[in-house]
Amino acid sequence: MVLMPLALLCGCGDYGEKIAQLDQTPGAPASISVTPEATSDGWRTSTPGAEGMDEKPLLELMQSIRDGAMTDVDSIVIAKNNKLIAEGYFHGFDRDTPHDMRSASKSITSALTGIAVSQGLLTVDAPIAQYLPNFASYKNADSRKDAIQVFNLLNMNSGLDCDDWNDASPGNEDKMYLKDDWPRFILDLPMAHAPGEAASYCSGGVVVLGSIVSIRAGVPLDSFAATWLFNPLGIQDVNWRRQPDGTATGGGGTRLRPRDMAKFGNLFVNGGRWNDVPVIPEPWIAQSMRQVTTLNGDGYGFNWWKRSFQVKGTSEVSTFAWGNGGNFIFLFPLHQLVVVITGSNYNTSREDPGYFMLKTAILPALQ
Protein backbone atom coordinates (compact mmCIF):
# COMPACT_ATOMS: atom_id res chain seq x y z
CA MET A 1 0.00 0.00 0.00
CA VAL A 2 1.94 2.95 -1.25
CA LEU A 3 1.21 6.40 0.11
CA MET A 4 0.20 9.04 -2.36
CA PRO A 5 2.91 11.65 -1.76
CA LEU A 6 1.66 14.87 -0.22
CA ALA A 7 3.49 16.80 -2.93
CA LEU A 8 1.25 15.18 -5.52
CA LEU A 9 -1.86 15.77 -3.48
CA CYS A 10 -1.01 19.42 -3.02
CA GLY A 11 -0.61 19.76 -6.78
CA CYS A 12 -4.32 19.12 -7.29
CA GLY A 13 -5.72 22.59 -6.58
CA ASP A 14 -8.27 23.13 -3.85
CA TYR A 15 -8.62 19.40 -3.24
CA GLY A 16 -4.94 19.09 -2.43
CA GLU A 17 -5.22 21.95 0.06
CA LYS A 18 -8.16 20.22 1.76
CA ILE A 19 -6.22 16.97 2.08
CA ALA A 20 -3.21 18.82 3.49
CA GLN A 21 -5.51 20.33 6.12
CA LEU A 22 -6.97 16.90 6.97
CA ASP A 23 -3.48 15.47 7.41
CA GLN A 24 -2.72 17.85 10.26
CA THR A 25 -2.89 16.26 13.71
CA PRO A 26 -6.23 17.32 15.23
CA GLY A 27 -4.78 17.97 18.71
CA ALA A 28 -7.32 16.22 20.94
CA PRO A 29 -6.24 14.67 24.26
CA ALA A 30 -5.85 10.89 24.41
CA SER A 31 -8.86 8.95 25.67
CA ILE A 32 -9.49 5.27 26.40
CA SER A 33 -12.57 3.35 27.48
CA VAL A 34 -13.77 -0.19 28.07
CA THR A 35 -17.25 1.21 28.69
CA PRO A 36 -17.80 3.16 25.45
CA GLU A 37 -20.31 5.98 25.50
CA ALA A 38 -23.57 5.39 23.65
CA THR A 39 -24.06 8.28 21.24
CA SER A 40 -26.52 8.98 18.45
CA ASP A 41 -24.37 7.17 15.85
CA GLY A 42 -26.33 3.91 15.99
CA TRP A 43 -23.88 1.78 17.95
CA ARG A 44 -25.14 -0.19 20.91
CA THR A 45 -22.47 -0.35 23.60
CA SER A 46 -21.43 -2.93 26.15
CA THR A 47 -18.32 -3.97 28.06
CA PRO A 48 -15.69 -6.59 27.24
CA GLY A 49 -16.73 -8.76 30.22
CA ALA A 50 -20.38 -8.77 29.18
CA GLU A 51 -19.41 -9.95 25.69
CA GLY A 52 -16.94 -12.66 26.63
CA MET A 53 -13.63 -10.81 26.63
CA ASP A 54 -11.20 -10.02 29.43
CA GLU A 55 -11.01 -6.25 29.76
CA LYS A 56 -7.63 -6.25 31.57
CA PRO A 57 -5.34 -6.88 28.53
CA LEU A 58 -7.41 -4.49 26.42
CA LEU A 59 -7.17 -1.73 28.99
CA GLU A 60 -3.45 -2.34 29.52
CA LEU A 61 -2.86 -2.21 25.76
CA MET A 62 -4.61 1.12 25.38
CA GLN A 63 -2.90 2.54 28.46
CA SER A 64 0.49 1.57 27.03
CA ILE A 65 -0.28 3.37 23.77
CA ARG A 66 -1.50 6.42 25.66
CA ASP A 67 1.71 6.38 27.70
CA GLY A 68 3.94 6.30 24.63
CA ALA A 69 4.74 2.62 24.10
CA MET A 70 3.57 2.81 20.46
CA THR A 71 3.80 6.18 18.77
CA ASP A 72 2.23 5.08 15.51
CA VAL A 73 -1.27 4.00 16.60
CA ASP A 74 -3.99 6.65 16.34
CA SER A 75 -7.03 4.63 17.43
CA ILE A 76 -8.37 1.23 18.45
CA VAL A 77 -12.07 0.35 18.24
CA ILE A 78 -13.34 -3.11 19.17
CA ALA A 79 -16.85 -4.44 18.55
CA LYS A 80 -18.19 -7.82 19.64
CA ASN A 81 -21.63 -9.33 19.23
CA ASN A 82 -22.76 -6.22 17.34
CA LYS A 83 -21.85 -3.96 20.24
CA LEU A 84 -19.01 -1.50 20.79
CA ILE A 85 -16.97 -2.70 23.78
CA ALA A 86 -13.69 -0.72 23.77
CA GLU A 87 -12.16 2.31 22.10
CA GLY A 88 -9.03 4.41 22.42
CA TYR A 89 -7.84 7.54 20.62
CA PHE A 90 -4.29 8.84 20.62
CA HIS A 91 -1.84 11.34 19.12
CA GLY A 92 -4.39 14.11 18.62
CA PHE A 93 -7.18 11.99 17.15
CA ASP A 94 -10.57 11.59 18.78
CA ARG A 95 -13.85 9.75 18.25
CA ASP A 96 -15.15 12.26 15.72
CA THR A 97 -12.00 12.67 13.60
CA PRO A 98 -12.16 10.97 10.18
CA HIS A 99 -8.99 8.95 9.57
CA ASP A 100 -7.37 8.21 6.21
CA MET A 101 -7.90 4.49 5.65
CA ARG A 102 -5.49 4.46 2.70
CA SER A 103 -5.84 1.14 0.87
CA ALA A 104 -8.16 -0.32 3.50
CA SER A 105 -10.84 1.55 1.57
CA LYS A 106 -10.38 -0.85 -1.38
CA SER A 107 -12.61 -3.19 0.63
CA ILE A 108 -15.34 -0.54 0.49
CA THR A 109 -15.09 -0.52 -3.31
CA SER A 110 -15.49 -4.30 -3.23
CA ALA A 111 -18.63 -3.96 -1.11
CA LEU A 112 -20.05 -1.40 -3.53
CA THR A 113 -19.35 -3.84 -6.35
CA GLY A 114 -21.30 -6.51 -4.46
CA ILE A 115 -24.24 -4.15 -4.04
CA ALA A 116 -24.12 -3.32 -7.76
CA VAL A 117 -24.08 -7.04 -8.59
CA SER A 118 -27.15 -7.58 -6.39
CA GLN A 119 -28.93 -4.83 -8.31
CA GLY A 120 -28.20 -6.49 -11.65
CA LEU A 121 -25.89 -3.70 -12.79
CA LEU A 122 -22.97 -6.04 -13.51
CA THR A 123 -21.64 -9.56 -12.98
CA VAL A 124 -18.22 -10.60 -11.74
CA ASP A 125 -17.53 -12.95 -14.64
CA ALA A 126 -18.29 -10.40 -17.36
CA PRO A 127 -15.45 -8.83 -19.39
CA ILE A 128 -14.90 -5.25 -18.26
CA ALA A 129 -14.93 -4.27 -21.97
CA GLN A 130 -18.68 -4.88 -21.79
CA TYR A 131 -19.09 -2.08 -19.26
CA LEU A 132 -16.61 0.53 -20.48
CA PRO A 133 -17.67 2.77 -23.39
CA ASN A 134 -15.17 3.02 -26.25
CA PHE A 135 -13.04 0.20 -24.86
CA ALA A 136 -11.41 -0.20 -28.27
CA SER A 137 -9.91 3.30 -27.93
CA TYR A 138 -7.50 2.25 -25.17
CA LYS A 139 -3.85 1.84 -26.12
CA ASN A 140 -1.96 -1.46 -26.33
CA ALA A 141 -4.86 -3.43 -27.80
CA ASP A 142 -4.54 -7.08 -26.83
CA SER A 143 -6.91 -10.04 -26.82
CA ARG A 144 -5.80 -10.65 -23.23
CA LYS A 145 -6.97 -7.13 -22.28
CA ASP A 146 -10.34 -7.87 -23.88
CA ALA A 147 -10.60 -10.89 -21.57
CA ILE A 148 -10.13 -9.02 -18.25
CA GLN A 149 -13.16 -9.67 -16.03
CA VAL A 150 -14.58 -7.77 -13.07
CA PHE A 151 -13.42 -10.79 -11.05
CA ASN A 152 -9.79 -9.98 -11.96
CA LEU A 153 -10.06 -6.39 -10.69
CA LEU A 154 -11.38 -7.75 -7.39
CA ASN A 155 -8.41 -10.08 -7.04
CA MET A 156 -5.38 -8.11 -8.31
CA ASN A 157 -4.81 -10.50 -11.22
CA SER A 158 -5.96 -8.49 -14.23
CA GLY A 159 -2.65 -9.10 -16.03
CA LEU A 160 -2.11 -5.38 -16.70
CA ASP A 161 1.49 -4.23 -16.32
CA CYS A 162 0.80 -2.58 -12.98
CA ASP A 163 2.60 -3.14 -9.67
CA ASP A 164 2.54 -0.54 -6.90
CA TRP A 165 5.32 -2.40 -5.08
CA ASN A 166 7.70 -1.89 -8.02
CA ASP A 167 8.74 1.72 -8.67
CA ALA A 168 9.71 0.81 -12.24
CA SER A 169 6.29 -0.63 -13.09
CA PRO A 170 4.51 1.29 -15.90
CA GLY A 171 1.28 1.21 -13.85
CA ASN A 172 2.75 2.13 -10.45
CA GLU A 173 0.19 4.28 -8.64
CA ASP A 174 2.57 7.24 -8.23
CA LYS A 175 2.61 7.54 -12.04
CA MET A 176 -1.19 7.34 -12.16
CA TYR A 177 -1.65 10.25 -9.75
CA LEU A 178 0.19 12.55 -12.15
CA LYS A 179 -2.48 12.03 -14.82
CA ASP A 180 -5.81 13.76 -15.29
CA ASP A 181 -7.76 10.56 -16.07
CA TRP A 182 -6.72 7.71 -13.76
CA PRO A 183 -8.90 4.90 -15.24
CA ARG A 184 -7.70 5.72 -18.76
CA PHE A 185 -4.08 5.67 -17.64
CA ILE A 186 -4.55 2.16 -16.23
CA LEU A 187 -6.55 0.84 -19.17
CA ASP A 188 -3.95 2.19 -21.62
CA LEU A 189 -1.28 -0.03 -20.04
CA PRO A 190 0.16 -3.03 -21.86
CA MET A 191 -0.56 -6.52 -20.61
CA ALA A 192 2.13 -8.36 -18.66
CA HIS A 193 0.17 -11.61 -18.23
CA ALA A 194 -3.09 -13.22 -19.19
CA PRO A 195 -5.90 -12.41 -16.73
CA GLY A 196 -5.73 -14.71 -13.72
CA GLU A 197 -2.21 -15.90 -14.51
CA ALA A 198 -0.34 -13.83 -11.91
CA ALA A 199 -1.21 -11.37 -9.14
CA SER A 200 0.40 -7.99 -8.50
CA TYR A 201 -0.79 -5.20 -6.22
CA CYS A 202 -2.40 -2.53 -8.41
CA SER A 203 -4.40 0.32 -6.90
CA GLY A 204 -5.31 1.50 -10.39
CA GLY A 205 -7.25 -1.69 -11.02
CA VAL A 206 -9.53 -0.85 -8.09
CA VAL A 207 -9.87 2.71 -9.42
CA VAL A 208 -11.14 1.15 -12.67
CA LEU A 209 -13.49 -1.08 -10.66
CA GLY A 210 -14.99 1.94 -8.91
CA SER A 211 -15.37 3.67 -12.26
CA ILE A 212 -17.27 0.67 -13.64
CA VAL A 213 -19.66 0.71 -10.67
CA SER A 214 -20.25 4.43 -11.24
CA ILE A 215 -20.83 4.01 -14.98
CA ARG A 216 -23.26 1.14 -14.51
CA ALA A 217 -25.12 2.93 -11.70
CA GLY A 218 -25.31 6.17 -13.69
CA VAL A 219 -24.22 8.25 -10.69
CA PRO A 220 -20.85 9.23 -9.16
CA LEU A 221 -19.26 6.57 -6.96
CA ASP A 222 -19.63 8.67 -3.81
CA SER A 223 -23.35 9.18 -4.51
CA PHE A 224 -23.87 5.45 -5.03
CA ALA A 225 -21.98 4.73 -1.81
CA ALA A 226 -23.99 7.29 0.15
CA THR A 227 -27.33 5.87 -1.01
CA TRP A 228 -26.67 2.16 -0.71
CA LEU A 229 -23.91 1.78 1.91
CA PHE A 230 -23.22 4.77 4.12
CA ASN A 231 -26.74 6.13 4.64
CA PRO A 232 -28.08 2.74 5.82
CA LEU A 233 -25.19 2.66 8.31
CA GLY A 234 -25.92 6.19 9.51
CA ILE A 235 -22.52 7.38 8.24
CA GLN A 236 -22.46 11.02 7.15
CA ASP A 237 -18.84 12.12 7.53
CA VAL A 238 -17.03 10.64 4.51
CA ASN A 239 -14.12 12.12 2.57
CA TRP A 240 -13.05 10.60 -0.75
CA ARG A 241 -9.80 10.65 -2.70
CA ARG A 242 -10.59 12.33 -5.99
CA GLN A 243 -9.11 12.73 -9.44
CA PRO A 244 -8.06 16.23 -10.53
CA ASP A 245 -11.53 16.71 -12.07
CA GLY A 246 -13.16 16.04 -8.69
CA THR A 247 -14.37 12.51 -9.48
CA ALA A 248 -14.46 10.25 -6.41
CA THR A 249 -12.31 7.15 -6.84
CA GLY A 250 -12.26 3.80 -5.10
CA GLY A 251 -8.56 2.87 -5.08
CA GLY A 252 -7.76 4.22 -1.61
CA GLY A 253 -7.72 7.29 0.58
CA THR A 254 -11.29 7.27 1.88
CA ARG A 255 -11.58 8.89 5.30
CA LEU A 256 -14.02 7.63 7.93
CA ARG A 257 -14.34 7.87 11.69
CA PRO A 258 -12.93 4.71 13.33
CA ARG A 259 -16.37 3.95 14.78
CA ASP A 260 -17.75 4.08 11.22
CA MET A 261 -14.96 1.83 9.95
CA ALA A 262 -16.12 -0.63 12.62
CA LYS A 263 -19.71 -0.35 11.38
CA PHE A 264 -18.55 -1.30 7.90
CA GLY A 265 -16.56 -4.22 9.28
CA ASN A 266 -19.49 -5.35 11.40
CA LEU A 267 -21.52 -5.98 8.25
CA PHE A 268 -19.10 -8.79 7.41
CA VAL A 269 -19.51 -10.63 10.71
CA ASN A 270 -23.28 -10.13 10.76
CA GLY A 271 -24.40 -11.46 7.38
CA GLY A 272 -24.35 -8.05 5.70
CA ARG A 273 -26.87 -6.53 8.11
CA TRP A 274 -26.72 -3.44 10.32
CA ASN A 275 -29.27 -3.29 13.13
CA ASP A 276 -31.30 -5.98 11.31
CA VAL A 277 -31.36 -4.00 8.03
CA PRO A 278 -29.75 -5.80 5.05
CA VAL A 279 -27.05 -3.64 3.44
CA ILE A 280 -24.63 -6.00 1.63
CA PRO A 281 -25.97 -9.27 0.15
CA GLU A 282 -25.01 -12.28 2.26
CA PRO A 283 -23.58 -14.21 -0.73
CA TRP A 284 -21.15 -11.34 -1.31
CA ILE A 285 -20.07 -11.53 2.33
CA ALA A 286 -19.27 -15.22 1.83
CA GLN A 287 -17.35 -14.52 -1.39
CA SER A 288 -15.34 -11.81 0.34
CA MET A 289 -14.02 -14.37 2.82
CA ARG A 290 -12.55 -16.53 0.03
CA GLN A 291 -8.85 -16.57 -0.79
CA VAL A 292 -8.33 -16.35 -4.54
CA THR A 293 -4.63 -15.57 -4.80
CA THR A 294 -1.56 -14.70 -2.73
CA LEU A 295 0.25 -11.36 -2.38
CA ASN A 296 3.46 -10.97 -0.39
CA GLY A 297 2.78 -14.16 1.54
CA ASP A 298 -0.77 -13.29 2.57
CA GLY A 299 -3.99 -14.55 1.06
CA TYR A 300 -6.05 -12.13 -1.00
CA GLY A 301 -9.50 -12.12 -2.55
CA PHE A 302 -12.30 -9.66 -3.35
CA ASN A 303 -10.09 -6.76 -2.20
CA TRP A 304 -9.67 -8.25 1.28
CA TRP A 305 -6.53 -9.79 2.82
CA LYS A 306 -6.40 -13.16 4.61
CA ARG A 307 -3.97 -14.25 7.35
CA SER A 308 -4.00 -16.99 10.02
CA PHE A 309 -3.87 -16.12 13.73
CA GLN A 310 -3.91 -18.24 16.85
CA VAL A 311 -7.31 -17.85 18.50
CA LYS A 312 -7.87 -19.77 21.74
CA GLY A 313 -5.27 -22.35 20.72
CA THR A 314 -6.60 -22.85 17.21
CA SER A 315 -5.38 -21.42 13.91
CA GLU A 316 -8.09 -19.18 12.49
CA VAL A 317 -8.05 -17.12 9.29
CA SER A 318 -8.97 -13.46 9.62
CA THR A 319 -10.21 -11.55 6.61
CA PHE A 320 -9.04 -7.96 6.90
CA ALA A 321 -8.75 -4.61 5.17
CA TRP A 322 -5.26 -3.13 5.25
CA GLY A 323 -3.92 0.31 4.43
CA ASN A 324 -0.53 2.02 4.50
CA GLY A 325 0.31 3.53 7.88
CA GLY A 326 -1.16 0.74 10.02
CA ASN A 327 -4.84 1.01 9.10
CA PHE A 328 -6.84 -2.18 9.58
CA ILE A 329 -10.32 -3.65 9.84
CA PHE A 330 -9.88 -7.20 11.18
CA LEU A 331 -12.82 -9.62 10.97
CA PHE A 332 -13.27 -12.74 13.12
CA PRO A 333 -16.77 -13.92 12.19
CA LEU A 334 -16.73 -17.03 14.42
CA HIS A 335 -16.46 -14.71 17.41
CA GLN A 336 -18.56 -11.82 16.06
CA LEU A 337 -15.42 -9.74 16.57
CA VAL A 338 -14.33 -6.64 14.64
CA VAL A 339 -11.09 -4.81 15.43
CA VAL A 340 -10.32 -1.43 13.87
CA ILE A 341 -6.84 0.04 14.20
CA THR A 342 -5.74 3.30 12.58
CA GLY A 343 -2.24 4.72 12.31
CA SER A 344 -0.10 7.30 10.56
CA ASN A 345 3.08 5.24 10.30
CA TYR A 346 3.26 5.74 6.54
CA ASN A 347 5.82 4.19 4.19
CA THR A 348 7.97 2.22 6.61
CA SER A 349 9.30 -1.28 6.16
CA ARG A 350 8.59 -2.22 9.78
CA GLU A 351 5.70 -4.62 10.27
CA ASP A 352 2.50 -2.81 11.17
CA PRO A 353 1.79 -2.85 14.93
CA GLY A 354 -1.75 -4.07 14.35
CA TYR A 355 -0.59 -7.68 14.05
CA PHE A 356 1.42 -7.40 17.26
CA MET A 357 -1.53 -6.00 19.20
CA LEU A 358 -3.85 -8.71 17.93
CA LYS A 359 -1.45 -11.51 18.88
CA THR A 360 -0.37 -10.21 22.29
CA ALA A 361 -3.47 -8.55 23.74
CA ILE A 362 -6.69 -8.53 21.73
CA LEU A 363 -7.07 -12.17 20.71
CA PRO A 364 -5.79 -13.48 24.07
CA ALA A 365 -8.59 -11.47 25.68
CA LEU A 366 -11.20 -13.79 24.14
CA GLN A 367 -12.54 -15.97 26.94
C-alpha atoms as one frame of an Amber mdcrd trajectory, in Angstrom:
protein
   0.000   0.000   0.000   1.944   2.950  -1.254   1.210   6.396   0.113   0.200
   9.042  -2.365   2.912  11.655  -1.757   1.665  14.868  -0.219   3.489  16.803
  -2.927   1.253  15.176  -5.516  -1.857  15.774  -3.475  -1.009  19.421  -3.016
  -0.611  19.757  -6.778  -4.322  19.116  -7.286  -5.716  22.593  -6.583  -8.274
  23.131  -3.848  -8.621  19.398  -3.235  -4.936  19.093  -2.426  -5.220  21.952
   0.064  -8.163  20.223   1.763  -6.216  16.968   2.078  -3.208  18.819   3.489
  -5.511  20.326   6.118  -6.969  16.904   6.974  -3.479  15.467   7.408  -2.720
  17.853  10.258  -2.885  16.259  13.712  -6.230  17.323  15.231  -4.780  17.966
  18.712  -7.321  16.217  20.944  -6.240  14.671  24.265  -5.851  10.888  24.408
  -8.863   8.946  25.669  -9.488   5.267  26.401 -12.574   3.352  27.484 -13.771
  -0.191  28.070 -17.247   1.211  28.688 -17.803   3.163  25.453 -20.305   5.983
  25.501 -23.570   5.393  23.649 -24.057   8.279  21.238 -26.520   8.981  18.447
 -24.368   7.174  15.854 -26.331   3.910  15.988 -23.884   1.785  17.954 -25.142
  -0.187  20.906 -22.471  -0.352  23.601 -21.425  -2.926  26.148 -18.320  -3.970
  28.060 -15.686  -6.591  27.245 -16.730  -8.756  30.216 -20.380  -8.771  29.184
 -19.413  -9.954  25.694 -16.937 -12.662  26.627 -13.626 -10.806  26.631 -11.195
 -10.022  29.429 -11.007  -6.248  29.760  -7.630  -6.254  31.568  -5.337  -6.882
  28.534  -7.412  -4.492  26.419  -7.167  -1.731  28.994  -3.453  -2.338  29.519
  -2.862  -2.212  25.760  -4.609   1.125  25.381  -2.903   2.537  28.455   0.485
   1.567  27.034  -0.279   3.366  23.765  -1.495   6.418  25.660   1.711   6.381
  27.703   3.937   6.298  24.629   4.738   2.618  24.098   3.570   2.809  20.465
   3.803   6.179  18.769   2.226   5.076  15.505  -1.269   3.998  16.603  -3.994
   6.646  16.344  -7.026   4.631  17.435  -8.366   1.225  18.445 -12.066   0.354
  18.238 -13.340  -3.106  19.168 -16.850  -4.441  18.551 -18.194  -7.818  19.644
 -21.629  -9.333  19.231 -22.759  -6.221  17.339 -21.845  -3.957  20.237 -19.012
  -1.505  20.785 -16.971  -2.700  23.775 -13.690  -0.722  23.766 -12.158   2.308
  22.105  -9.035   4.411  22.421  -7.844   7.545  20.621  -4.289   8.837  20.617
  -1.838  11.345  19.121  -4.388  14.106  18.623  -7.184  11.992  17.155 -10.572
  11.589  18.776 -13.854   9.755  18.253 -15.148  12.264  15.715 -11.996  12.672
  13.604 -12.157  10.967  10.181  -8.991   8.950   9.566  -7.374   8.210   6.211
  -7.900   4.492   5.649  -5.488   4.462   2.696  -5.844   1.142   0.870  -8.161
  -0.324   3.500 -10.836   1.554   1.567 -10.385  -0.845  -1.377 -12.608  -3.186
   0.628 -15.335  -0.536   0.489 -15.095  -0.523  -3.310 -15.487  -4.297  -3.230
 -18.631  -3.962  -1.109 -20.055  -1.397  -3.528 -19.355  -3.841  -6.348 -21.304
  -6.507  -4.460 -24.240  -4.148  -4.039 -24.121  -3.318  -7.759 -24.081  -7.039
  -8.587 -27.147  -7.580  -6.392 -28.931  -4.829  -8.310 -28.202  -6.493 -11.645
 -25.893  -3.703 -12.793 -22.968  -6.043 -13.509 -21.636  -9.556 -12.983 -18.216
 -10.600 -11.737 -17.526 -12.955 -14.642 -18.289 -10.397 -17.358 -15.451  -8.833
 -19.386 -14.904  -5.246 -18.265 -14.928  -4.268 -21.968 -18.678  -4.882 -21.794
 -19.092  -2.085 -19.255 -16.613   0.527 -20.480 -17.668   2.774 -23.390 -15.168
   3.025 -26.255 -13.041   0.198 -24.864 -11.413  -0.202 -28.272  -9.909   3.296
 -27.926  -7.497   2.246 -25.165  -3.855   1.839 -26.116  -1.962  -1.459 -26.330
  -4.857  -3.433 -27.795  -4.545  -7.085 -26.834  -6.912 -10.035 -26.815  -5.798
 -10.645 -23.231  -6.966  -7.134 -22.281 -10.341  -7.874 -23.878 -10.597 -10.893
 -21.567 -10.133  -9.021 -18.245 -13.157  -9.668 -16.028 -14.582  -7.770 -13.066
 -13.416 -10.787 -11.053  -9.792  -9.977 -11.955 -10.058  -6.390 -10.691 -11.384
  -7.746  -7.392  -8.411 -10.081  -7.043  -5.381  -8.115  -8.315  -4.809 -10.497
 -11.216  -5.957  -8.493 -14.234  -2.651  -9.095 -16.032  -2.112  -5.378 -16.695
   1.494  -4.227 -16.318   0.801  -2.577 -12.976   2.597  -3.138  -9.668   2.542
  -0.543  -6.895   5.319  -2.395  -5.075   7.700  -1.889  -8.023   8.743   1.718
  -8.672   9.707   0.812 -12.239   6.294  -0.630 -13.094   4.510   1.291 -15.897
   1.284   1.206 -13.845   2.749   2.129 -10.446   0.191   4.284  -8.642   2.568
   7.236  -8.231   2.608   7.545 -12.038  -1.187   7.341 -12.156  -1.653  10.245
  -9.745   0.193  12.553 -12.146  -2.481  12.026 -14.822  -5.812  13.762 -15.289
  -7.765  10.563 -16.073  -6.723   7.709 -13.764  -8.897   4.904 -15.235  -7.696
   5.718 -18.763  -4.078   5.671 -17.636  -4.545   2.158 -16.235  -6.552   0.838
 -19.174  -3.952   2.188 -21.625  -1.280  -0.028 -20.038   0.163  -3.028 -21.861
  -0.560  -6.525 -20.606   2.129  -8.359 -18.661   0.168 -11.608 -18.233  -3.086
 -13.219 -19.186  -5.900 -12.407 -16.733  -5.731 -14.706 -13.722  -2.209 -15.903
 -14.513  -0.345 -13.829 -11.914  -1.205 -11.366  -9.137   0.401  -7.986  -8.502
  -0.789  -5.201  -6.215  -2.397  -2.533  -8.413  -4.402   0.325  -6.897  -5.313
   1.499 -10.391  -7.249  -1.693 -11.020  -9.532  -0.851  -8.088  -9.871   2.713
  -9.425 -11.142   1.147 -12.670 -13.491  -1.080 -10.664 -14.986   1.943  -8.906
 -15.373   3.669 -12.261 -17.270   0.671 -13.643 -19.661   0.708 -10.673 -20.250
   4.431 -11.238 -20.830   4.010 -14.983 -23.255   1.144 -14.512 -25.123   2.934
 -11.702 -25.313   6.166 -13.689 -24.217   8.245 -10.694 -20.848   9.230  -9.164
 -19.260   6.574  -6.963 -19.627   8.674  -3.814 -23.348   9.176  -4.509 -23.867
   5.451  -5.034 -21.983   4.732  -1.806 -23.992   7.291   0.150 -27.332   5.867
  -1.006 -26.670   2.162  -0.713 -23.913   1.777   1.908 -23.222   4.766   4.116
 -26.735   6.129   4.645 -28.082   2.737   5.819 -25.186   2.658   8.305 -25.918
   6.185   9.512 -22.524   7.378   8.240 -22.461  11.016   7.149 -18.843  12.122
   7.526 -17.027  10.644   4.507 -14.120  12.124   2.570 -13.048  10.599  -0.754
  -9.798  10.648  -2.696 -10.587  12.325  -5.992  -9.115  12.729  -9.442  -8.056
  16.235 -10.527 -11.533  16.710 -12.075 -13.163  16.035  -8.687 -14.375  12.513
  -9.483 -14.460  10.252  -6.409 -12.310   7.151  -6.843 -12.258   3.796  -5.097
  -8.563   2.872  -5.076  -7.759   4.221  -1.612  -7.718   7.286   0.581 -11.295
   7.265   1.880 -11.585   8.895   5.303 -14.019   7.635   7.931 -14.338   7.873
  11.686 -12.932   4.707  13.326 -16.371   3.945  14.775 -17.747   4.078  11.225
 -14.955   1.831   9.954 -16.117  -0.630  12.619 -19.706  -0.346  11.377 -18.546
  -1.299   7.897 -16.558  -4.225   9.276 -19.488  -5.354  11.403 -21.522  -5.975
   8.253 -19.102  -8.790   7.412 -19.510 -10.627  10.712 -23.276 -10.133  10.755
 -24.400 -11.464   7.379 -24.346  -8.050   5.702 -26.866  -6.526   8.114 -26.721
  -3.438  10.316 -29.273  -3.290  13.134 -31.302  -5.980  11.307 -31.357  -4.000
   8.032 -29.745  -5.800   5.053 -27.048  -3.640   3.439 -24.632  -6.003   1.634
 -25.971  -9.267   0.145 -25.014 -12.275   2.264 -23.584 -14.208  -0.735 -21.151
 -11.344  -1.306 -20.069 -11.526   2.328 -19.266 -15.219   1.831 -17.348 -14.525
  -1.393 -15.340 -11.811   0.336 -14.018 -14.366   2.822 -12.552 -16.532   0.030
  -8.853 -16.572  -0.785  -8.331 -16.353  -4.536  -4.629 -15.566  -4.798  -1.555
 -14.701  -2.734   0.250 -11.365  -2.384   3.464 -10.967  -0.394   2.783 -14.164
   1.539  -0.775 -13.294   2.574  -3.989 -14.554   1.059  -6.047 -12.132  -1.004
  -9.505 -12.118  -2.550 -12.302  -9.660  -3.350 -10.094  -6.761  -2.200  -9.667
  -8.252   1.280  -6.534  -9.789   2.820  -6.401 -13.156   4.612  -3.971 -14.253
   7.349  -3.995 -16.988  10.020  -3.874 -16.116  13.728  -3.907 -18.245  16.848
  -7.306 -17.848  18.499  -7.874 -19.770  21.735  -5.274 -22.346  20.722  -6.601
 -22.852  17.209  -5.382 -21.424  13.906  -8.086 -19.180  12.492  -8.052 -17.121
   9.295  -8.969 -13.456   9.615 -10.211 -11.555   6.606  -9.043  -7.961   6.898
  -8.755  -4.611   5.166  -5.264  -3.135   5.245  -3.921   0.312   4.431  -0.531
   2.019   4.503   0.307   3.527   7.878  -1.161   0.744  10.018  -4.842   1.009
   9.099  -6.845  -2.183   9.579 -10.321  -3.646   9.839  -9.878  -7.204  11.177
 -12.815  -9.621  10.973 -13.271 -12.739  13.118 -16.774 -13.924  12.188 -16.729
 -17.028  14.418 -16.460 -14.710  17.411 -18.564 -11.823  16.063 -15.417  -9.741
  16.570 -14.331  -6.639  14.643 -11.092  -4.814  15.432 -10.317  -1.428  13.871
  -6.840   0.040  14.196  -5.743   3.305  12.579  -2.244   4.718  12.313  -0.104
   7.300  10.565   3.076   5.240  10.302   3.258   5.740   6.539   5.815   4.188
   4.188   7.972   2.225   6.613   9.298  -1.282   6.160   8.594  -2.223   9.784
   5.695  -4.623  10.272   2.502  -2.807  11.174   1.795  -2.848  14.934  -1.751
  -4.073  14.350  -0.588  -7.677  14.050   1.416  -7.401  17.263  -1.528  -5.997
  19.200  -3.846  -8.713  17.929  -1.454 -11.508  18.883  -0.372 -10.208  22.291
  -3.469  -8.552  23.737  -6.689  -8.527  21.734  -7.065 -12.167  20.713  -5.794
 -13.484  24.075  -8.594 -11.469  25.684 -11.198 -13.787  24.139 -12.541 -15.973
  26.939
